[in-house]
Amino acid sequence: LLPAEAEALVRALQGTELRDAGGQGWLRQHECVEKLNMHAILSACAGQEQLLTELLVTYAKIPVLIGELISVEIWKHKVFPVLCRLEDFKPRSTFPIYVVLHHEASIINLLETVFFYKEICESAEESILDLIDYCHRKLTLLAARSANGQTATPVVLVPPQELQKQAEMMEFEISLKALSVLRFITDQVESLPLSALTRLLNTHNLPCLLVELVEHCPWSCREAGQLKKFENGMWHVVPPEDQVKMTKLDGQVWLALLNLLLTPECQRKYHFDGFNKSQVLKLRAFLTDVLIDQLPNLVELQRFLSHLAVTEPVPPKKDVILEQVPVIWDHILKKNAGKWEAVAKHQVKLIFSPTEEELKLQARRWAQTYSLDMMEALAPDKPRCRVCGAEAAKRCSRCRNEWYCTR
């Protein structure tokens, strides 16, 4: 995107009503998010994401994005189940439903890309509490499912069967993105509001939740005797020589634990009672020499745990403070309480029964958003020659699908 285009898209971002999810105005907003999302990824790869960061901070759009994230999550768990039970819900196309489900993934992906910067985290202001709660909900589901031996997060049943598997995988990936966002938030614990730190450590007890993720590792599984790990949007078979190698997701968990357990402010606020202490000490079994070689900072955590094992930490001082509470989640629930069926009926009539012309128009708009060149630029793997498998730079001019390296 040109700077002027990026600025126009950022300025166009605004909060939308729950009942409008999937409508024409809402879809235009989703297009803005998608374009900014792709721009953010390409800019980050080129080391040029500073402009987008400045725009999001200048126009105070991070709270807007968090509000949209929470709105879609509530729609998915409150409106969608009602929608599926309505007798007249017979969608002509799965497209509008899929876009609403995908909107959450687009926003969390955009937040993951930009939350690396301290300015973004600070610009979230009070909405950071809603984002912390959101990440906690996702990680709790992830830990619960992995403890039961499953590798995907639960999602409401999607009536069109072909969407079910996609929706489950999308929910799983969203949870992994939430893990990355949470880790970036913990990088800024010293500049977070006091109530945000209290929510991380005491309300949600995130250190213990992260220990659960280390124990059960939901992005790793065994299938037919082979170890598989989830990276770059897909499951890969891990060869024996790489099975002890730390993945990016493993690194996110360990870095978040380092931030929450070793930062002085966190140590003052976190209560190492009997349960918390026993849970955190489980980490000692995972701190092998091979792991520490890959992330040397873990030596400090190893020392801390050795000290913790033989001492009784002083309970945190109980101060009387006024604690902020998340406002976005509560506001949407209160505003729509008792109206879930009315919202669902409104959407069946006006949104999820598109005409052929409306579908064709929207398909053309999406074709412009997702151009072939853009998809190739975003692909994690380089194209390979159809014949020899080597990295290829040339593509068939007729079918535009097959790649080759030489004539």
C-alpha positions in Angstrom: 0.0 0.0 0.0 1.1 3.6 -0.6 1.3 5.7 2.5 -1.8 7.7 1.6 -3.7 4.4 1.0 -2.6 3.0 4.3 -3.7 6.2 6.1 -7.1 6.1 4.4 -7.7 2.5 5.5 -6.6 3.2 9.1 -8.9 6.2 9.3 -11.8 4.2 7.9 -11.7 1.7 10.8 -14.6 2.1 13.2 -16.6 0.1 15.6 -19.6 -1.8 14.2 -22.8 -3.1 15.8 -23.2 -6.8 16.5 -26.4 -7.1 14.5 -24.5 -5.7 11.4 -21.9 -8.6 11.3 -21.7 -9.9 7.7 -23.6 -6.9 6.2 -22.3 -4.7 3.4 -20.8 -2.0 5.6 -19.3 -4.6 7.8 -17.8 -6.4 4.8 -16.1 -3.1 3.7 -14.6 -2.8 7.1 -13.4 -6.4 6.9 -11.7 -5.6 3.5 -9.9 -2.7 5.2 -8.7 -5.0 8.0 -7.5 -7.6 5.4 -5.6 -5.1 3.4 -3.9 -3.7 6.5 -3.2 -7.2 7.7 -1.4 -8.1 4.4 0.4 -4.8 4.3 1.6 -5.3 7.9 3.0 -8.8 7.1 4.8 -7.6 4.0 6.1 -4.5 5.8 7.3 -6.6 8.7 9.2 -8.9 6.4 10.9 -5.9 4.8 11.5 -4.1 8.2 9.3 -1.2 7.2 6.2 -1.5 9.5 6.9 1.7 11.3 4.4 3.7 9.2 1.5 1.5 10.0 2.4 1.5 13.7 2.4 5.3 13.8 -0.9 5.5 12.0 -2.6 3.1 14.3 -1.3 5.0 17.3 -2.0 8.5 15.9 -5.6 7.7 15.0 -6.2 5.6 18.2 -7.4 2.6 16.3 -6.1 -0.2 18.5 -9.1 0.0 20.9 -11.3 -0.1 17.8 -9.6 -3.3 16.6 -9.9 -4.9 20.0 -13.6 -4.0 20.2 -14.2 -5.7 16.8 -12.3 -8.8 18.0 -14.5 -9.1 21.1 -17.7 -8.4 19.1 -17.0 -11.3 16.6 -16.1 -13.6 19.5 -19.5 -12.8 21.2 -21.3 -13.2 17.9 -19.8 -16.6 17.4 -20.8 -17.9 20.8 -24.1 -16.1 21.3 -25.7 -15.3 18.0 -24.4 -18.1 15.7 -25.9 -21.0 17.8 -29.3 -19.3 17.7 -28.9 -18.7 14.0 -28.3 -22.4 13.3 -31.5 -23.4 15.2 -33.8 -21.1 13.2 -36.0 -23.1 10.7 -35.6 -20.5 8.0 -31.8 -20.5 8.1 -31.0 -22.0 4.8 -28.0 -20.0 3.5 -27.6 -19.8 -0.3 -23.9 -19.7 0.3 -21.5 -20.4 3.1 -19.4 -17.4 2.1 -21.0 -14.7 4.5 -20.7 -17.1 7.4 -17.1 -18.0 6.6 -16.1 -14.3 6.4 -17.5 -13.5 9.8 -15.7 -16.5 11.3 -12.5 -15.4 9.5 -12.8 -11.8 10.7 -11.6 -12.7 14.1 -8.5 -14.5 12.6 -7.7 -11.4 10.5 -7.8 -9.0 13.4 -5.8 -11.2 15.8 -3.2 -11.7 13.1 -2.9 -7.9 12.6 -2.6 -7.4 16.3 0.1 -10.0 16.5 2.1 -8.2 13.8 2.0 -4.8 15.4 1.9 -5.5 19.2 5.7 -6.1 19.0 5.9 -2.3 19.6 5.7 -0.7 23.0 3.7 2.3 21.5 1.0 0.0 20.3 0.6 -1.7 23.7 0.4 1.7 25.4 -2.1 3.1 22.9 -4.6 0.3 23.8 -5.2 2.1 27.1 -8.2 0.6 29.0 -9.0 -1.9 26.2 -5.8 -3.8 27.1 -7.8 -5.5 29.9 -10.3 -6.8 27.3 -7.4 -8.1 25.2 -5.8 -9.8 28.2 -9.2 -11.5 29.0 -9.5 -12.5 25.3 -6.1 -14.1 25.3 -6.8 -15.9 28.6 -10.0 -17.4 27.2 -8.2 -18.7 24.1 -5.3 -20.2 26.0 -7.6 -21.8 28.6 -9.4 -23.6 25.8 -6.1 -24.5 24.2 -4.7 -26.0 27.4 -8.0 -27.9 28.2 -8.2 -29.5 24.7 -4.5 -30.4 24.7 -4.8 -32.0 28.1 -7.5 -34.2 26.7 -5.3 -35.3 23.8 -6.9 -33.2 21.2 -5.1 -30.7 18.9 -7.8 -28.1 18.0 -9.9 -25.7 20.0 -13.7 -26.3 20.2 -15.9 -24.3 18.0 -19.7 -24.1 17.6 -21.0 -26.6 15.0 -21.1 -25.1 11.6 -24.1 -26.6 9.6 -22.4 -26.7 6.2 -20.2 -29.7 6.7 -17.4 -28.4 4.5 -16.9 -25.5 6.9 -16.6 -27.6 10.0 -12.9 -28.6 9.6 -11.9 -25.2 8.4 -13.6 -23.5 11.4 -11.9 -25.8 13.9 -8.5 -25.3 12.4 -9.1 -21.5 12.3 -10.0 -21.5 15.9 -6.8 -23.4 16.8 -4.7 -20.9 14.8 -6.5 -18.0 16.5 -5.5 -19.4 19.9 -1.9 -19.7 18.8 -1.9 -16.0 17.6 -3.4 -15.0 21.0 -0.4 -16.7 22.7 1.9 -14.5 20.7 -0.1 -11.3 21.5 0.0 -12.2 25.2 3.8 -12.7 25.1 4.2 -9.2 23.5 2.0 -7.7 26.3 4.2 -9.4 28.9 7.2 -7.7 27.3 5.7 -4.4 28.5 4.7 -5.3 32.0 6.6 -2.3 33.5 4.6 0.2 31.4 1.2 -1.6 31.8 -1.5 -0.1 34.0 -1.5 -1.5 37.6 -4.8 -3.2 37.0 -3.6 -5.0 33.9 -0.7 -6.5 35.8 -3.1 -7.6 38.6 -5.3 -9.2 35.9 -2.4 -11.1 34.4 -1.0 -12.5 37.6 -3.8 -12.8 40.1 -7.2 -12.7 38.3 -6.1 -15.1 35.6 -3.0 -16.7 37.1 -1.3 -16.8 33.8 2.0 -18.2 35.0 0.2 -21.5 36.0 -1.7 -21.5 32.7 1.6 -21.2 30.7 3.0 -24.1 32.8 0.1 -26.1 31.5 1.0 -25.3 27.9 4.6 -26.3 28.5 3.4 -29.6 29.9 0.9 -30.5 27.2 2.3 -28.6 24.2 -0.9 -28.4 22.1 1.1 -27.6 18.9 2.9 -31.0 19.1 1.3 -34.5 18.7 2.2 -38.0 17.8 0.5 -39.7 14.8 1.2 -43.2 13.5 4.4 -43.2 15.6 5.7 -39.9 14.1 6.1 -36.6 15.9 4.3 -33.7 14.3 4.5 -30.0 15.2 2.4 -27.1 14.0 4.4 -24.3 12.3 3.6 -21.7 9.6 -0.1 -22.7 9.5 0.3 -26.5 9.0 1.4 -29.7 10.7 4.8 -31.0 9.8 6.5 -34.4 10.5 9.6 -33.7 12.6 12.7 -35.7 11.7 14.4 -37.4 14.7 17.4 -35.0 14.6 15.1 -32.0 15.0 12.8 -33.3 17.7 14.5 -31.4 20.5 14.6 -28.2 18.6 12.6 -25.4 20.1 9.7 -24.0 17.9 8.6 -20.4 17.7 5.5 -21.3 19.8 7.7 -23.0 22.5 9.8 -19.8 22.6 6.7 -17.6 23.0 5.7 -19.6 26.1 9.1 -19.5 27.7 9.6 -15.8 27.0 6.2 -15.0 28.6 7.2 -17.1 31.6 10.5 -15.2 31.9 8.7 -11.9 31.9 6.0 -12.9 34.4 8.3 -14.7 36.9 11.5 -12.7 36.8 10.4 -9.1 36.4 10.7 -7.4 39.8 7.3 -5.8 39.6 5.7 -9.2 38.9 7.6 -10.9 41.7 6.2 -8.2 44.1 2.6 -8.8 43.0 2.5 -12.6 42.4 1.5 -14.8 45.3 3.6 -18.0 45.5 1.2 -19.9 47.6 1.4 -23.7 47.9 -0.4 -24.4 44.6 1.3 -21.8 42.5 4.7 -22.8 43.8 4.2 -26.5 43.1 2.9 -25.7 39.5 5.8 -23.3 38.7 8.4 -25.8 40.0 7.2 -28.3 37.4 9.2 -26.2 34.9 12.5 -27.5 36.3 11.9 -30.9 34.6 11.8 -29.2 31.2 14.8 -26.9 31.6 17.3 -29.3 30.0 20.8 -28.3 28.8 19.6 -28.6 25.2 16.7 -26.2 25.8 18.9 -23.7 27.6 21.5 -23.8 24.8 18.7 -22.6 22.4 17.4 -19.9 24.8 20.3 -18.9 27.1 18.1 -16.5 29.1 16.5 -19.6 30.7 19.6 -19.9 32.9 18.1 -17.1 35.0 14.8 -18.9 35.3 16.6 -22.1 36.3 18.4 -20.2 39.1 15.1 -18.6 40.2 13.4 -22.0 40.4 16.3 -23.5 42.4 16.0 -20.6 44.9 12.2 -20.9 45.0 12.4 -24.6 45.8 14.2 -24.1 49.1 12.6 -20.8 50.3 9.1 -19.6 51.2 8.4 -16.4 49.3 6.9 -13.5 51.3 3.2 -13.0 50.4 2.6 -9.9 48.4 1.6 -6.8 50.4 -2.1 -6.3 50.3 -2.8 -2.7 49.1 -6.2 -1.2 48.8 -6.5 -0.3 45.1 -9.3 0.7 42.8 -9.2 -2.0 40.1 -10.4 -1.3 36.5 -12.6 -3.8 34.8 -12.9 -4.7 31.1 -15.6 -2.5 29.5 -16.0 -3.8 25.9 -17.2 -7.3 26.7 -19.6 -6.2 29.4 -20.9 -3.3 27.2 -21.7 -5.6 24.3 -23.4 -8.3 26.5 -25.5 -5.7 28.3 -26.5 -4.0 25.1 -27.7 -7.2 23.5 -28.9 -9.1 26.5 -32.2 -10.9 25.7 -31.9 -9.9 22.0 -29.8 -12.8 20.6 -32.8 -14.4 18.8 -33.9 -11.0 17.4 -30.4 -10.4 16.1 -30.2 -13.8 14.5 -33.6 -13.4 12.7 -32.5 -9.9 11.5 -29.3 -11.5 10.0 -31.1 -14.4 8.4 -33.4 -12.0 6.6 -31.0 -9.3 5.5 -27.4 -10.8 5.6 -27.3 -14.6 5.3 -29.6 -15.0 2.3 -27.7 -13.1 -0.4 -28.9 -13.0 -4.0 -26.8 -14.3 -6.9 -26.0 -10.7 -7.9 -24.8 -9.8 -4.4 -22.6 -12.9 -4.2 -21.0 -12.1 -7.6 -20.4 -8.5 -6.6 -18.7 -9.6 -3.4 -16.7 -12.3 -5.2 -15.3 -9.6 -7.5 -14.4 -7.4 -4.6 -12.6 -10.2 -2.9 -10.8 -11.1 -6.1 -9.3 -7.6 -6.1 -8.4 -7.8 -2.4 -6.7 -11.2 -2.7 -4.7 -10.8 -5.9 -2.5 -13.7 -7.1 0.7 -11.7 -6.7 -0.3 -10.8 -3.1 -0.9 -14.4 -2.2 2.5 -15.4 -3.5 4.2 -12.7 -1.5 2.5 -13.9 1.7 3.2 -17.6 1.1 5.7 -18.9 3.7 7.4 -21.3 1.1 9.0 -20.3 -2.1 7.6 -22.0 -5.3 9.2 -25.2 -6.5 9.9 -26.5 -9.9 7.3 -29.0 -11.1 10.0 -31.3 -12.5 13.0 -31.3 -10.3 11.7 -29.7 -7.1 14.3 -26.9 -7.0 13.4 -23.3 -6.1 11.7 -21.8 -9.1 11.5 -18.2 -10.4 9.4 -18.8 -13.6 5.8 -19.6 -14.0 3.7 -21.0 -16.9 2.2 -18.0 -18.7 -0.8 -20.1 -19.9 -2.2 -21.8 -16.7 -0.4 -19.5 -14.2 -0.2 -22.5 -11.8 2.9 -24.5 -12.6 6.4 -23.3 -11.9 9.8 -24.2 -13.5 13.4 -23.4 -13.0 14.8 -23.6 -16.6 13.4 -24.0 -20.1 
